[in-house]
């Protein structure tokens, strides 16, 4: 009986710890929202974080989007050619990027580059007692540090996803029209006629907003909750990337099920 009790305790402890951490994360999110007005009234703080999270991520987003679009065009052309529909390559590239690959891949890249950097920076500030020093000076670290980083990430993510999709479509154009010789007018006109702004473009924007919200919250929470040691910061940074990737994929499935059901 004691062995069974110990086994149940060992199995239940991770679940209990996870629920406790989710509760802390929910309270932390409420604290961020409560102090968001203070952060947004000082736009220079949020703009600096948009630069840190968004502008410094542009290079990897642009290059990745270009190559993803080129690969998608090559593979799509081979598939469509089997069915005699190679001229529809522009539709395939645009819909794949705007609906799915743009928000998801940009979200994963954002979590890897910006999310990990945000966690490491907040964790380092905690380890060097900068956050404690702010509290001693009656400066709320959530309003001064955490909230601007959170909103900087939320604002940056849709813009980065749009850039990823735009560069991906350009990469598809380079392969489809310039390399494979498809008609340029047909490529763009079919894409324009098939892509619906509300069903395709706006749904992709909504996805990227959800991804930005989730990744930014995970990044700031893991950094604020990290043990103030080198090992603790390293573990928190790794946890940010892994958790963000899993959450993005789970949210993508849920949002797709709601958005495109019956379309």
C-alpha positions as CSV (number, residue, x, y, z in Angstrom):
1,X,0.0,0.0,0.0
2,X,2.8,2.4,0.8
3,X,4.5,1.6,-2.5
4,X,1.2,2.4,-4.3
5,X,0.9,5.7,-2.4
6,X,4.5,6.7,-3.2
7,X,3.9,5.9,-6.9
8,X,0.7,8.0,-7.0
9,X,2.6,10.8,-5.2
10,X,5.4,10.7,-7.7
11,X,3.0,10.8,-10.6
12,X,0.9,13.5,-9.1
13,X,3.7,15.8,-8.1
14,X,4.6,17.0,-11.7
15,X,0.9,17.6,-12.4
16,X,0.5,19.6,-9.1
17,X,3.7,21.6,-9.9
18,X,2.4,22.4,-13.4
19,X,-1.0,23.6,-12.1
20,X,0.7,25.8,-9.5
21,X,2.9,27.3,-12.2
22,X,-0.1,27.9,-14.5
23,X,-1.8,29.7,-11.6
24,X,1.3,31.9,-11.1
25,X,1.4,32.6,-14.8
26,X,-2.3,33.7,-14.8
27,X,-1.7,36.0,-11.9
28,X,1.4,37.4,-13.6
29,X,-0.6,38.1,-16.8
30,X,-3.2,40.0,-14.8
31,X,-0.4,42.0,-13.2
32,X,1.0,42.9,-16.6
33,X,-2.4,44.0,-17.9
34,X,-3.0,46.0,-14.7
35,X,0.3,47.9,-15.3
36,X,0.1,48.1,-19.1
37,X,-1.4,51.6,-19.0
38,X,1.7,52.9,-17.2
39,X,4.0,51.2,-19.7
40,X,2.0,52.5,-22.8
41,X,1.9,56.0,-21.4
42,X,5.7,56.0,-21.8
43,X,5.9,54.9,-25.5
44,X,9.7,55.2,-25.6
45,X,9.9,52.1,-23.5
46,X,7.6,50.0,-25.7
47,X,9.3,51.4,-28.9
48,X,12.7,50.3,-27.6
49,X,11.3,46.8,-27.0
50,X,9.8,46.7,-30.5
51,X,13.2,47.5,-31.8
52,X,14.7,44.8,-29.6
53,X,12.2,42.1,-30.4
54,X,11.0,43.1,-33.9
55,X,13.6,45.0,-35.8
56,X,16.5,42.9,-34.7
57,X,14.6,39.8,-35.9
58,X,13.9,41.1,-39.4
59,X,17.0,39.6,-41.0
60,X,16.3,36.0,-40.0
61,X,12.6,36.5,-40.8
62,X,13.3,37.9,-44.3
63,X,15.9,35.3,-45.2
64,X,13.9,32.4,-43.9
65,X,10.7,33.6,-45.6
66,X,12.5,33.9,-49.0
67,X,13.9,30.4,-48.8
68,X,10.7,28.9,-47.6
69,X,8.8,30.5,-50.5
70,X,11.4,29.2,-53.0
71,X,11.2,25.6,-51.6
72,X,7.4,25.8,-51.5
73,X,7.4,26.9,-55.2
74,X,9.7,24.1,-56.3
75,X,7.8,21.4,-54.5
76,X,4.4,22.9,-55.5
77,X,5.3,23.1,-59.1
78,X,6.3,19.5,-59.3
79,X,3.0,18.4,-57.6
80,X,0.8,20.7,-59.7
81,X,2.5,19.7,-62.9
82,X,1.3,16.1,-62.4
83,X,-2.3,17.2,-62.5
84,X,-1.8,19.7,-65.3
85,X,-2.4,22.7,-63.0
86,X,1.1,24.3,-62.8
87,X,-0.3,27.7,-63.6
88,X,-2.0,27.7,-60.2
89,X,1.4,27.8,-58.4
90,X,0.8,31.4,-57.2
91,X,-2.4,30.3,-55.5
92,X,-0.7,27.4,-53.7
93,X,2.3,29.6,-52.5
94,X,0.1,32.5,-51.3
95,X,-2.5,30.4,-49.5
96,X,0.2,28.2,-47.8
97,X,2.1,31.2,-46.6
98,X,-0.7,33.5,-45.6
99,X,-2.9,30.9,-43.9
100,X,-0.3,28.6,-42.3
101,X,3.4,28.8,-42.8
102,X,3.8,32.6,-42.4
103,X,2.4,32.9,-38.9
104,X,3.7,29.5,-37.7
105,X,7.2,29.6,-38.9
106,X,7.6,33.3,-38.1
107,X,6.3,32.5,-34.6
108,X,8.8,29.7,-34.1
109,X,11.6,32.0,-35.3
110,X,10.4,34.8,-33.1
111,X,10.4,32.5,-30.0
112,X,13.9,31.3,-30.8
113,X,15.4,34.7,-31.4
114,X,13.4,37.3,-29.4
115,X,11.7,35.1,-26.8
116,X,14.9,33.6,-25.6
117,X,16.6,37.0,-25.5
118,X,13.8,38.5,-23.5
119,X,13.9,35.6,-21.0
120,X,17.7,35.8,-20.6
121,X,17.6,39.6,-20.2
122,X,15.0,39.6,-17.4
123,X,16.6,36.6,-15.8
124,X,20.0,38.4,-15.8
125,X,18.4,41.5,-14.3
126,X,16.9,39.3,-11.5
127,X,20.3,37.6,-10.9
128,X,22.1,40.9,-10.6
129,X,19.4,42.2,-8.3
130,X,18.4,45.1,-10.6
131,X,14.7,44.2,-10.2
132,X,15.1,44.2,-6.4
133,X,16.8,47.5,-6.6
134,X,13.8,48.9,-8.6
135,X,11.4,47.7,-5.9
136,X,13.6,49.4,-3.3
137,X,13.3,52.7,-5.2
138,X,9.5,52.3,-5.4
139,X,9.6,51.5,-9.1
140,X,7.4,48.6,-10.1
141,X,9.6,46.2,-12.3
142,X,6.5,44.8,-14.0
143,X,5.4,48.2,-15.2
144,X,9.0,49.4,-16.0
145,X,10.5,46.3,-17.5
146,X,8.1,43.4,-18.0
147,X,5.0,45.2,-19.5
148,X,7.0,47.0,-22.3
149,X,8.7,43.8,-23.3
150,X,5.4,42.0,-23.4
151,X,3.7,44.6,-25.6
152,X,6.8,45.0,-27.7
153,X,6.6,41.3,-28.6
154,X,2.8,41.3,-29.1
155,X,3.1,44.3,-31.6
156,X,6.1,42.9,-33.4
157,X,4.9,39.4,-34.1
158,X,2.1,40.3,-36.7
159,X,4.5,42.6,-38.5
160,X,7.2,39.9,-38.7
161,X,4.6,37.3,-39.9
162,X,3.5,39.7,-42.6
163,X,7.1,40.2,-43.7
164,X,7.7,36.5,-43.7
165,X,4.7,35.9,-46.0
166,X,5.6,38.7,-48.3
167,X,9.1,37.5,-48.8
168,X,7.9,33.9,-49.2
169,X,5.6,35.0,-52.0
170,X,8.4,36.9,-53.6
171,X,10.6,33.8,-53.4
172,X,7.8,31.8,-55.0
173,X,7.7,34.4,-57.8
174,X,11.4,34.1,-58.4
175,X,11.2,30.3,-58.8
176,X,7.8,30.1,-60.6
177,X,8.2,33.0,-63.0
178,X,11.9,33.7,-63.3
179,X,13.2,30.2,-63.1
180,X,10.4,27.9,-64.3
181,X,9.0,30.3,-66.9
182,X,5.4,30.6,-65.7
183,X,3.4,33.5,-67.1
184,X,3.9,36.5,-64.8
185,X,0.4,37.9,-65.3
186,X,-1.2,34.6,-64.7
187,X,0.9,34.1,-61.5
188,X,-0.3,37.3,-59.9
189,X,-3.8,37.5,-61.2
190,X,-4.7,34.0,-60.1
191,X,-3.2,34.7,-56.7
192,X,-5.2,37.9,-56.4
193,X,-8.4,36.2,-57.4
194,X,-8.0,33.2,-55.0
195,X,-6.8,34.9,-51.8
196,X,-9.6,36.3,-49.8
197,X,-8.7,39.2,-47.5
198,X,-11.1,38.2,-44.6
199,X,-10.8,34.4,-44.7
200,X,-7.1,34.2,-45.5
201,X,-5.2,37.4,-44.7
202,X,-7.1,38.4,-41.6
203,X,-7.1,34.9,-40.2
204,X,-3.4,34.8,-40.6
205,X,-3.1,38.1,-38.8
206,X,-5.3,36.8,-36.0
207,X,-3.1,33.7,-35.7
208,X,0.1,35.8,-35.5
209,X,-1.5,38.0,-32.7
210,X,-2.3,34.9,-30.6
211,X,1.2,33.5,-31.2
212,X,2.8,36.9,-30.2
213,X,0.7,37.1,-27.1
214,X,1.6,33.5,-26.0
215,X,5.3,33.7,-26.8
216,X,5.7,37.1,-25.1
217,X,3.9,36.0,-22.0
218,X,6.0,32.8,-21.8
219,X,9.2,34.7,-22.3
220,X,8.6,37.4,-19.7
221,X,7.2,34.9,-17.2
222,X,10.1,32.4,-17.5
223,X,12.6,35.2,-17.1
224,X,10.8,36.7,-14.1
225,X,10.4,33.2,-12.5
226,X,14.0,32.0,-13.3
227,X,16.2,31.1,-10.4
228,X,18.9,33.9,-10.1
229,X,21.8,31.6,-11.1
230,X,23.6,30.9,-14.4
231,X,22.0,27.5,-14.6
232,X,18.6,28.8,-13.7
233,X,18.7,31.4,-16.5
234,X,20.0,28.8,-19.0
235,X,17.2,26.4,-18.1
236,X,14.5,29.2,-18.3
237,X,15.8,30.2,-21.7
238,X,15.6,26.7,-23.0
239,X,12.1,26.2,-21.5
240,X,10.9,29.4,-23.2
241,X,11.9,28.1,-26.7
242,X,10.5,24.6,-26.1
243,X,7.2,25.7,-24.4
244,X,6.6,28.4,-27.0
245,X,7.0,26.0,-29.9
246,X,4.6,23.5,-28.4
247,X,2.1,26.3,-27.6
248,X,2.3,27.7,-31.1
249,X,1.6,24.3,-32.7
250,X,-1.3,23.6,-30.3
251,X,-2.8,27.1,-30.9
252,X,-2.4,26.7,-34.6
253,X,-4.5,23.5,-34.6
254,X,-7.2,25.1,-32.4
255,X,-7.4,28.3,-34.4
256,X,-7.4,26.5,-37.7
257,X,-10.2,24.3,-36.5
258,X,-12.3,27.3,-35.7
259,X,-11.4,29.5,-38.6
260,X,-11.5,27.2,-41.5
261,X,-14.2,24.7,-40.4
262,X,-16.7,24.4,-43.2
263,X,-14.8,26.8,-45.5
